[in-house]
Amino acid sequence: MRSETYNPVDMILQAYELDTTRMPLVNSHELQTQPPDVCIKLPETNWSSLDWKQTGKPYRIQSVAAERVLWEKKKGRKMPELMQWKRYNTNLHELLNSQPASRRMEVRKSLLANLKKFRLDQADEAVQNAIKLKIWNYLHRKEDALWDPRGKRTFFSGLKVKKPRILLLGAADGYDAMVMLSMYGGQAQLVDYDDFCKTDRFGKFPDAYPFLSRAPQTQHWHVHNKKDFDIEYVVKDIHKLNYGKEFDIVMSAGLIEHYPDKYKPLVFHLHRQFLKPDGYAILTASRNYAKLRTFYHLMNDRLNFTYRELMTAPQLGLLTHQNGFRIMRCGYVKAHNIVIAKEW
């Protein structure tokens, strides 16, 4: 009998076809190896010469979800921040796991039923839901702007680390840490004080989702899944952690945008507090551009529970510089600005 020897990597890749984008029922599976659609690295910048008059200030999302407004009116006090985050995470998780075809059918049925009975208010709501569904499907499934694996993989490449220890603050589903682990190996600590993030957003992250990366030595393409990664998820307030300066990479994904100006230095302090000498601090922040402004306007009642800003890359870079970091790389991908920095 003829015997054949298989390369384990090739066997894994047989289940995934490179240079394709698959559209399963819920999330896009991006397996493209060519350069990303959007990955802009700013030219070398004299950050000391910039000021806020030149860059402008971040764009504040002013609208607040009706549910929070009604809760605060009824209770006569501000909705607790943890409750705000639980509402946001629950609603976002529901969106991430919605099946566009079945949701379109539900919305269509609701619209027709309300039109037949001349319930115009409900019919208008159904139309609004159809628009929101279309926007969500476009941004997340077609553009893949929320996760953007090619853009982030390209921007995160070239770091001088080997099997790093990674800390992701305000981890949510842990996506950015998993991109890093697929590229560099190592171990990641994910921290979030909403237990729903551990049990559902990360705990129920799709097992089959492919993280594509190149092996550092051979440059061959590899595919990893969540089960391949060494991850510990800790449910705790990020301001009450007792780690030392023990991490090669300290990351936050869309964290800085939720802090008003007077509290932003706390976020940079957290990155500095746990970072090894010569380690990398990596921050991402949602971009200020028309599509995302429209998205948060339309998705107001689903997602706008917390303080939120949208920024430009120069604004994120200036914040990072003013808080005592040396910027190694700054720019943006589809929906996010990214800065990679080290301590002076």
C-alpha positions in Angstrom: 0.0 0.0 0.0 1.3 3.4 -0.9 2.0 5.6 2.1 1.9 9.4 1.9 3.4 12.0 4.2 1.4 15.2 4.9 2.7 18.5 6.2 0.4 19.3 9.2 0.3 22.9 8.1 -0.9 21.9 4.6 -3.5 19.6 6.1 -4.9 22.5 8.1 -4.9 24.8 5.1 -6.8 22.2 3.1 -9.8 23.2 5.2 -9.3 26.8 4.2 -8.8 28.1 0.7 -6.3 31.0 0.6 -7.1 34.2 -1.2 -10.8 33.8 -0.6 -13.4 35.5 1.6 -16.1 33.2 2.9 -19.5 34.4 4.1 -20.8 31.9 6.6 -24.2 32.6 8.2 -22.8 35.1 10.6 -19.2 36.4 10.3 -16.9 36.9 7.3 -13.9 34.5 7.1 -11.1 36.6 5.5 -8.3 34.4 4.0 -6.9 37.0 1.6 -3.0 37.1 1.5 -2.7 40.2 -0.7 -2.2 43.7 1.0 -5.1 45.1 2.9 -7.6 47.5 1.4 -6.7 50.2 3.9 -3.5 50.3 6.0 -2.0 53.7 6.2 1.1 54.4 8.2 1.8 58.1 8.8 5.1 59.4 7.6 7.7 60.2 10.3 6.3 63.0 12.4 7.8 65.6 14.7 5.1 65.1 17.4 6.5 67.8 19.6 5.7 70.3 16.9 2.0 69.4 16.8 -0.8 70.9 18.9 -4.5 70.5 19.2 -5.1 73.6 17.1 -3.5 71.7 14.2 -5.1 68.3 14.7 -8.5 69.5 16.0 -10.2 67.7 18.9 -11.8 64.2 18.7 -15.4 64.0 17.6 -17.8 63.3 20.5 -20.8 61.0 19.9 -23.5 63.0 21.7 -26.5 60.8 21.2 -27.4 58.4 24.0 -29.5 55.2 23.8 -33.2 55.8 24.8 -33.0 52.8 27.2 -30.3 54.6 29.2 -32.2 57.9 29.1 -35.4 56.3 30.4 -33.6 54.3 33.1 -31.9 57.5 34.4 -35.1 59.4 34.3 -36.9 56.7 36.3 -34.1 56.1 38.8 -33.1 59.8 39.1 -29.4 58.9 38.8 -26.8 58.1 36.3 -26.8 54.5 34.9 -23.8 52.7 36.5 -20.9 52.3 34.1 -20.8 48.5 34.4 -24.5 48.4 33.5 -23.8 50.7 30.5 -21.1 48.3 29.4 -23.3 45.2 29.9 -26.1 46.8 27.7 -23.5 47.6 25.0 -21.8 44.2 25.0 -25.0 42.3 25.0 -26.4 44.3 22.1 -23.2 44.1 20.1 -22.9 40.4 20.7 -26.5 40.0 19.4 -25.6 41.9 16.3 -22.4 39.9 15.7 -24.3 36.7 15.9 -27.4 37.7 13.9 -28.0 35.9 10.6 -28.6 38.5 7.9 -30.9 36.4 5.8 -33.2 35.4 8.6 -33.2 39.0 10.1 -34.1 40.4 6.6 -37.1 38.0 6.5 -38.2 39.1 10.0 -38.0 42.8 9.1 -39.8 42.2 5.8 -42.6 40.3 7.5 -43.0 43.0 10.2 -43.1 45.8 7.6 -45.8 44.1 5.5 -47.9 43.2 8.5 -47.9 46.7 9.8 -48.6 48.2 6.4 -51.6 45.9 6.0 -53.0 47.2 9.3 -52.1 50.8 8.6 -49.8 50.9 11.7 -47.6 53.5 10.1 -45.4 54.1 13.2 -44.5 50.4 13.5 -44.0 50.3 9.7 -41.6 53.2 9.9 -39.7 51.4 12.7 -39.5 48.3 10.5 -38.0 50.5 7.7 -35.5 51.9 10.1 -34.5 48.4 11.3 -34.0 47.4 7.6 -31.7 50.3 7.1 -29.7 49.5 10.3 -29.5 45.9 9.2 -28.1 46.8 5.8 -25.5 49.2 7.3 -24.4 46.6 9.8 -24.2 43.9 7.2 -22.1 46.2 5.0 -19.7 47.3 7.6 -19.1 44.0 9.4 -19.7 41.3 6.8 -18.8 42.9 3.5 -16.1 45.4 4.6 -15.1 43.4 7.7 -14.3 46.8 9.2 -14.9 45.8 12.8 -12.3 43.0 12.9 -10.3 43.8 9.8 -7.8 40.9 10.0 -5.7 41.9 7.0 -5.3 45.5 8.1 -4.4 44.7 11.6 -2.1 41.8 10.6 -0.2 44.2 8.4 0.0 47.0 10.9 1.1 44.7 13.8 3.8 43.0 11.7 7.5 43.5 12.3 7.6 43.7 16.1 10.8 42.5 17.7 9.2 40.0 20.0 9.3 36.2 20.3 6.5 34.4 22.1 5.5 37.5 24.0 3.4 37.9 27.1 0.5 40.1 26.0 -2.0 42.0 28.2 -5.2 43.2 26.6 -7.0 45.8 28.7 -10.8 46.1 28.3 -10.6 42.9 26.3 -14.2 42.3 25.2 -13.9 39.4 22.7 -10.1 39.4 22.7 -9.9 39.7 18.9 -6.7 41.9 18.7 -4.8 39.7 21.2 -5.7 36.6 19.1 -4.4 38.3 16.0 -1.1 38.9 17.9 -1.0 35.3 19.1 -1.5 34.0 15.6 1.5 36.1 14.4 3.9 35.7 17.3 2.8 32.9 19.6 3.1 33.5 23.3 0.5 33.9 26.0 -2.2 36.5 26.5 -4.0 37.8 29.6 -7.4 39.3 28.7 -9.0 41.5 31.3 -12.5 43.0 31.3 -14.8 43.7 34.2 -18.0 42.7 32.4 -18.3 38.9 33.0 -20.5 38.7 29.8 -17.3 39.4 27.8 -15.6 36.3 29.2 -18.7 34.0 29.0 -20.1 35.1 25.7 -18.2 37.6 23.7 -15.0 35.6 24.1 -16.4 32.4 25.4 -18.7 32.0 22.4 -16.3 33.5 19.8 -16.7 31.3 16.7 -14.4 28.2 17.1 -14.0 27.9 13.3 -13.0 31.5 12.8 -9.6 31.5 10.9 -6.7 33.7 12.1 -4.3 33.7 9.1 -0.6 34.6 9.6 2.9 33.9 8.3 5.3 31.7 10.3 8.1 34.1 11.4 10.9 31.8 10.2 9.5 30.1 7.1 7.0 32.8 6.0 4.6 30.0 5.2 0.9 30.8 5.7 -0.7 29.3 8.8 -4.2 29.2 10.0 -5.0 29.2 13.7 -8.3 29.0 15.6 -9.2 30.2 19.1 -8.5 26.8 20.7 -4.8 27.0 19.5 -4.1 30.0 21.7 -2.8 30.2 25.3 -5.2 32.6 26.9 -6.3 33.4 30.4 -9.4 35.6 30.8 -9.7 37.6 34.0 -12.9 39.4 35.1 -11.7 42.4 37.0 -11.6 46.2 36.9 -8.5 47.1 34.9 -7.8 49.9 37.4 -7.4 47.3 40.2 -4.9 44.9 38.6 -1.9 43.7 40.6 0.5 42.7 37.8 4.0 44.0 37.7 6.1 45.2 34.7 5.9 41.8 33.2 4.3 42.1 29.7 6.1 42.4 26.4 3.0 44.0 24.9 0.2 45.9 26.6 -2.7 46.5 24.3 -6.1 48.2 24.5 -8.7 48.0 21.7 -11.0 51.0 21.5 -10.5 51.8 25.2 -9.1 55.4 25.1 -12.1 56.7 23.2 -14.4 56.0 26.2 -12.5 58.3 28.5 -13.1 62.1 28.7 -9.9 64.2 28.4 -9.2 64.5 32.1 -9.2 60.7 32.5 -7.2 59.8 29.4 -3.8 59.9 31.2 -5.1 56.9 33.3 -5.2 54.8 30.2 -1.6 55.5 29.3 -0.6 55.0 32.9 -2.1 51.5 32.7 -0.1 50.6 29.6 3.1 52.0 31.3 2.4 50.3 34.6 2.5 46.7 33.3 5.0 47.1 30.4 8.5 45.5 30.5 11.4 47.8 29.6 11.5 48.2 25.8 8.1 46.6 25.6 5.3 47.8 23.2 2.3 49.8 24.1 -0.4 49.4 21.4 -3.6 51.4 21.4 -6.4 51.5 18.9 -9.3 54.0 18.6 -12.3 54.2 16.4 -11.7 56.4 13.3 -13.6 59.7 12.7 -14.9 59.2 9.2 -18.4 59.5 7.6 -19.3 55.9 7.5 -18.6 55.3 11.2 -20.3 58.6 12.3 -23.4 57.5 10.3 -23.2 54.0 11.8 -23.2 55.2 15.4 -26.0 57.7 14.6 -28.2 54.9 13.2 -27.3 52.3 15.8 -27.8 54.8 18.6 -30.4 52.8 20.7 -28.3 49.6 20.4 -24.8 50.8 21.1 -24.6 54.4 22.5 -24.7 53.6 26.2 -21.2 54.9 27.1 -19.1 58.0 26.5 -17.5 57.6 23.1 -15.2 59.7 20.8 -14.1 59.1 17.2 -10.5 60.2 16.4 -8.0 60.8 13.6 -4.6 59.1 13.6 -2.8 62.4 14.3 -5.0 62.9 17.3 -4.3 59.5 18.7 -0.6 60.0 18.1 -0.6 63.4 19.8 -2.3 62.0 22.8 0.3 59.2 23.0 3.2 61.6 22.7 1.8 64.0 25.3 1.4 61.1 27.7 5.1 60.3 27.6 5.5 57.6 24.9 7.9 57.4 22.0 5.8 56.6 18.9 7.2 53.8 16.7 4.3 53.6 14.3 1.0 55.5 13.9 -1.7 55.3 11.3 -5.0 53.7 10.5 -6.8 50.7 9.0 -10.5 50.5 7.9 -12.3 51.6 11.1 -9.5 52.1 13.6 -6.5 54.2 14.3 -3.5 52.4 15.7 -0.4 53.6 17.5 2.5 51.4 18.5 4.8 53.1 21.1 7.5 52.5 23.7 8.5 54.3 26.8 11.3 56.9 26.5 
